[in-house]
Amino acid sequence: MNRKEHWETVYTKNKDTEVGWYQADPEVSFSLIEKVSPSRGSVIDIGGGTSRLPEKLLDHGYEKIAVLDISTAAITRAKARLTERAGHIEWIVADITEVETLGQFDIWHDRAVFHFLLNPADRKRYVELATLTLPTGGYLIIGTVALDAPPRCSGLDVCRYDAPSLAAEFSPAFRVVEETSHIHTMPSGKLQHYIFLTFERM
């Protein structure tokens, strides 16, 4: 099963509240975005799936929002949940490692994709696209599973990070401006440790 088939299966067979990364309120991601974008700049959410982040951004006055996910099923479900508000969001179905351009955004957010990129070449393409997408002074917010998290998520191996190892992936194009630790409670009740880094595009 290739990467796209895997995620189509995940979103077809599971309800939103059954996946380990589900959040009724994406408060950590939103607060990190708010810190670097008080003027309500443009935001792209990488691996957004069926996250509640887009509607929270809409609720708080963000006008240019894009969601990218590899799964058509996830995007279809998210659009259906938002009903007419879905028209205020740009929806992109794509594998982030195969995208050549996304236009420009002030903020790049991801708490779902980067730790699944096991191949260094895929991570290199990801960083190159983020560098192309964000202007100098733009912000990159990355959340990944921490070093003490399980080595697999959703049936796939993951790369676990601490602040220095994650920062090294994005240097020298980005510099770290904030580090945040977060303990996510899964729908099952299990705890998952995350690390978030906020970077500034140099």
N, C-alpha and C positions, 0 to 999 in steps of 0.2 A: 504494500500500500504506500503510495507516495504521499508527500506532505499535504497536498490539497485534499486527497481522498480521506486522509485521516481526520482532518478537521471538519469536512462535510459530514462524516459519520458521527463525530462527537456532537455536533449541533443538531443533527437529525434525530439521534437516539436519546438525547437528554434535554430536559427542560432547563431553563435558565438557572433555576434554583438548585439544580442537581450537579452543576459543575463546580469544581473546587475553588475557582477564582471568583465566584459570584459575590457581588456586593450590592446590597439594597441601596446603599449610599456611598458613592466613591469619594468620601470626604478627604482622604489623604491626597489623592491626585488633584482634586479640585483646589485644595488649599495651596498646594505647590504651584499650580498654574496661576492662582490669584496673586501670589507673592511677586511673581515676575511680570504680571500683566494687569496692573490696576486699570489700564486704559482699555481693557477688553480687546486685545489683539487677536489675530487669526490663529486658530489651533488645528492641528491635525493629530488624530488619535490613531496610532499604529497598532493593529491587532485589536481594534475596538470591539469587534464581535457584537454581542448584545449588551454591552456595558450601558449603565445608566448615566455615564459621564456626559454624552452629548446633550441630553435634555437638561441636565444641571447647568451646563454652559449656556444653553438657550435661556433658561430661567433667569440667569444673571447678566443677560445683555450681550453675550458674545454673538456676533453676527456672521462671522466667517468661520465655519466649523466643517472639518472633513473627517470621515471615518474610513480607514482602510482595513480590510480583512481578507484573508485568503478564502474564506467560506462564503459562498453564495447563500447558503441556508441561514447563516448568522445575520447577514445583512438584510435578507428578506424579512426575518423575524423582527429585527430592530426597527425597520421601516414600518412594519405593520403595527408595532406597539406605539410608535410615535404618531401614527395616523397622518393628519394634514401637516403636522409640524415637521415631518420627515422631509418635506420640500425645502426646508431652510438649511439642510445639511447636504454636503457633497459626499456621495457614497462611492467608494472605490473597491471593487473586488479584484485583488491582485496578490501575488506572492511578492513581498517586499524585496526579496533578493533578485527579482527579475524586472523591477520597475526602473525605467531610465530617468523619468522626471515626474515631479509632483507639483510643479509651480513653486511659489514661495509662501511660507508661513512664518509667523513670529515665534510660534511655540510648537515643538514636536514632543508628543507625549507617548510613552509606551510602558505598560506594565504587564505585557502579555507575550511579547515576541522574542526579544533579544536573547533571553536565556535558553531558548530552544535552538539557537543557531550554533550547532556544534562544529561546523566546518569553518575554519579561519577565513576562507575565501568569501563565504556568505557574510560573515561579520564585517569584512573589509568593504564589501559592496554596500552593506547597510550604512556604515559610517560615511562612505563617499556620498551616498544619496542624502543623508542627513546634512552633510556639509554643503551640498548643492542647494538644498531646500531652505535652509535657514540663512538669513543675512547676518553679517557681522553684528554682534550685539543681540542676536536672537537666542532663544533658550531651548535646551534639550533636556527633557525630564524622563529619566529611565528608571523603571522599577524592575528588579530581578529577584529571584530567590537567593537567599543568603547562604553562606557557607555551611551553616548548621541545618539547612532545609534538606528534605529527602532528595536523593539523586535523580528521581523520576517524577514527572508530573503529567497527568492525563495520558499515561501509558507511554510516554516518551522520555528519553534521557534529557537532562538539562545541564547547562553550565551554571555552577554556583559561583557567586562573587562576594568579595568584600569591597570596600571603597577603593583601595589602591588598584586591585585587579580590574575593576570596572572602569576606573579613570584611565588606566593604561590603554584600554581598547579605543578610547576616543581622543587621545592625545596625538598630536599637538593642536588639532583643529579646535578643540574645546577645552575649556578650563572649568574645574569644579567650583561652584559657588555655594553649594549646600549639600549636606549629607543627612538623610533621614532614615531611621530604622522603623519598621512597622511589623506588628504581629497581626496577621490576617486570620480571622476565624472562619474556617470553611463551613459550608452548610452541614457537614457531618459532625461538626464540633471540634475537629482537629485544628491545631494551630500551624500556620505556615509563616516562617520568618522571611521578610522581604527587606531589601535595602533599596532606597531611592537616592539617586544623585541628580542634582540640578546642575547643568553645565551652561556656560555662556559660549556662544560661537565667537571664536577669535578672528 
